[in-house]
Amino acid sequence: MTNVSVNVHHLTRVEGHGNIVVDVRNGELKECRLDIVEAPRFFEAMLLGKPYQQASHITSRICGICAVGHATASLRAAERALEVELSEQTVLLRKLNFHGEIIDSHVLHTYMLVAPDFLGVGSVIPLAKTHAQVVLRALRIKKLAGDLCAMIGGRHTHPIAMCVGGFTHAPSEAELRAMRERLVAARSDMDETVALFKTLDWPQFERETEYVSLTKPDEYAFIDGQIKTSDGFLYDLDDYRKVTNEKVVPHGTAKQTSHNRESYMVGALARFNNNSDQLHPRAKDAAAQLGLEPVCTNSFLNSAAQVVEMVHCVEDAIIITDELLVRGCKPEEPAAVEVKAGEGVGCCDVPRGILFHDYEIGEDGLISGANCIIPTGQNYANMEADMRALVPQILDRPEPEITLMMEMLIRAYDPCISCSTHFLNVEFVR
Amino acid sequence: MSKPKVAFFDFTCCEGCQLTVIDSLQTCPELLDAVEIVQFREAMSEKGEDYQIAFVEGSLARPADEERLRGIRERAQVLIALGACAHLGGINAIRNRRPLQKVREYVYGDKAEWFDAYEARPIGAATKVDYFIPGCPIDRDEFLSVVTALLQGREPKIPDYPVCVECKLKENVCLYDKGLTCLGPVARAGCGAICPSYGNSCEACRGLISNPNIDAAEDVLKEHGLTAEQVMAGMDLFGTYQMMEMEGVSYD
């Protein structure tokens, strides 16, 4: 008779506080949960009564890793509420900035948080001795990404120059040229990254689910567009609640999101599954080398999809930088804003998946209502569904190995728990 | 001599300061040779409880946080507040301006009671803090300089002069001359005036200096037809806890 009890208190190498609980009695799965134990954050309440100009400065503080993503979604919400039109230069700089954040976040997750599991160590620190070249490469890519964001926004965590209608600063031509050179030089680091990650022995695990991401007709979407699901649905951003459907589960207390099935997945794998045709050819080649094909239903491969996206973002960043250099990039005033009452939904596909900010602005320019729906919250139900599917398949293994597999599974989602706690609920053991 | 053991902890925050610590390795990887990191949940699995130096990021946001913080305090010889949330209460304290129950209900509706919460506060509200590294987020170089000082047995030095000093050295055009307000005249420097340098007003994420030159600041304001109240309104981003303290609000 099998009895297994896994209790991971404060899961490590994730952002925020979560506990994994698995309880198997006599071979039967009794309990399988991810508890979110982070303190509530209350960001929506903080926004109430604040001037719309302050919103992105407050909400970028939801997350130190995807600060640019939150700021961008926040600005888009305010801009759509106030019907602000952006200049071509602003749109290009926002995209370039966003690519910097995708690379920064993905390199942190794949190299520093995920890779140690495959190399049998507890963190990236011992790897500095045993795999010095790997660690130095990771730090080099991370520095490039951080410097790219800093060139545009002043710093990556938390961006300074991003504002409603545009930017309060513009990179110089010399900075753009120097950055372009570094991006081109980073191609060899990308090749090495693909070469490293294709040697990893990804756990075998398949479970069909629905994949939700942004989509655009003409590009691999990160900012704006429409909401696409792998079950064949397409929604305008204003209809985001039709996708997220927050609900209370019958025997638990956790509010989760679901659309066409019991759960859905967001993030790099969802974007890859929905939009892989629009990846840069080099990223397509990386996907082929990593054995990644749409629709991929192995959640562990979310990390492989992140590697593919890093390659894509380096290439697309080179293309955008070239465009900026050709058309010129100079300091310009942010687009004029006419303050009026309105509601706007801002949507970005941030490193961990699709993110919604929805603001109501009063005619005094103060925020009168706010709703933020964060990727990790949307993945929460899917993570638990994966846990329930995976545990029975690995029950014959020793407990430490089961524990490691569960940790690796949750870590593959790159959960950002401190972002999501303002609406995730703790499931109490009774 | 054995290396000093260092641990990192976080309460309510975005973990951006710990990320900045990780980023400081880009320029200073030798840091890993100088100290032994025994706990850093965001980056490593090991959890050692034997440490001399504890860095704490984040605000206290619920009663249970205080007990955990006291445990850290008991084990650490030196406790350092990392960033604005731990140092000042930071943006978390924005919600203190509204009745706690209303805040809880706005976000969690009729399930508000499921989640323990109290008014957000800096870690210094519940325990003795030896040093603080200010900022939202912290400055990478300042973090390295504090660690270096501690390793050499020196007192870490955090600037206690206004952001205007650094802004002038950068030869930035004063934001007041551009028709904006800015907390630079009273806010603590050490950031290199990074926000004004990128076209945004100083928001005093590093707190106020201990002896602001109010007269000089008022002269600047008068020159631009502004009142102190208009400028100090900017304090509601990172300094809500301090402003409410000055108004006589306390939580016991």
Chai-1 contact restraints between the chains, C-beta under 6 A:
chainA,res_idxA,chainB,res_idxB,connection_type,confidence,min_distance_angstrom,max_distance_angstrom,comment,restraint_id
A,H10,B,R41,contact,1.0,0.0,6.0,A-B,restraint_1
A,T12,B,R41,contact,1.0,0.0,6.0,A-B,restraint_2
A,T12,B,S45,contact,1.0,0.0,6.0,A-B,restraint_3
A,E15,B,E15,contact,1.0,0.0,6.0,A-B,restraint_4
A,A39,B,T12,contact,1.0,0.0,6.0,A-B,restraint_5
A,A39,B,A61,contact,1.0,0.0,6.0,A-B,restraint_6
A,A39,B,R62,contact,1.0,0.0,6.0,A-B,restraint_7
A,P40,B,F115,contact,1.0,0.0,6.0,A-B,restraint_8
A,P40,B,A117,contact,1.0,0.0,6.0,A-B,restraint_9
A,F42,B,R95,contact,1.0,0.0,6.0,A-B,restraint_10
A,F42,B,V103,contact,1.0,0.0,6.0,A-B,restraint_11
A,F42,B,V107,contact,1.0,0.0,6.0,A-B,restraint_12
A,E44,B,V107,contact,1.0,0.0,6.0,A-B,restraint_13
A,A45,B,R95,contact,1.0,0.0,6.0,A-B,restraint_14
A,A45,B,V103,contact,1.0,0.0,6.0,A-B,restraint_15
A,A45,B,Y106,contact,1.0,0.0,6.0,A-B,restraint_16
A,A45,B,V107,contact,1.0,0.0,6.0,A-B,restraint_17
A,M46,B,I94,contact,1.0,0.0,6.0,A-B,restraint_18
A,M46,B,R95,contact,1.0,0.0,6.0,A-B,restraint_19
A,I58,B,I91,contact,1.0,0.0,6.0,A-B,restraint_20
A,R61,B,C14,contact,1.0,0.0,6.0,A-B,restraint_21
A,R61,B,I91,contact,1.0,0.0,6.0,A-B,restraint_22
A,C63,B,C14,contact,1.0,0.0,6.0,A-B,restraint_23
A,G64,B,C14,contact,1.0,0.0,6.0,A-B,restraint_24
A,G64,B,E15,contact,1.0,0.0,6.0,A-B,restraint_25
A,G64,B,G16,contact,1.0,0.0,6.0,A-B,restraint_26
A,G64,B,L19,contact,1.0,0.0,6.0,A-B,restraint_27
A,G122,B,M44,contact,1.0,0.0,6.0,A-B,restraint_28
A,G122,B,S45,contact,1.0,0.0,6.0,A-B,restraint_29
A,G122,B,E46,contact,1.0,0.0,6.0,A-B,restraint_30
A,S123,B,A43,contact,1.0,0.0,6.0,A-B,restraint_31
A,S123,B,M44,contact,1.0,0.0,6.0,A-B,restraint_32
A,A128,B,L32,contact,1.0,0.0,6.0,A-B,restraint_33
A,L139,B,Q26,contact,1.0,0.0,6.0,A-B,restraint_34
A,K143,B,Q26,contact,1.0,0.0,6.0,A-B,restraint_35
A,G154,B,I194,contact,1.0,0.0,6.0,A-B,restraint_36
A,G154,B,Y198,contact,1.0,0.0,6.0,A-B,restraint_37
A,T157,B,G16,contact,1.0,0.0,6.0,A-B,restraint_38
A,T157,B,L19,contact,1.0,0.0,6.0,A-B,restraint_39
A,T157,B,P137,contact,1.0,0.0,6.0,A-B,restraint_40
A,I160,B,C195,contact,1.0,0.0,6.0,A-B,restraint_41
A,I160,B,Y198,contact,1.0,0.0,6.0,A-B,restraint_42
A,I160,B,N200,contact,1.0,0.0,6.0,A-B,restraint_43
A,A161,B,Y198,contact,1.0,0.0,6.0,A-B,restraint_44
A,A161,B,G199,contact,1.0,0.0,6.0,A-B,restraint_45
A,T168,B,G199,contact,1.0,0.0,6.0,A-B,restraint_46
A,T168,B,N200,contact,1.0,0.0,6.0,A-B,restraint_47
A,H169,B,Y198,contact,1.0,0.0,6.0,A-B,restraint_48
A,H169,B,G199,contact,1.0,0.0,6.0,A-B,restraint_49
A,H422,B,V107,contact,1.0,0.0,6.0,A-B,restraint_50
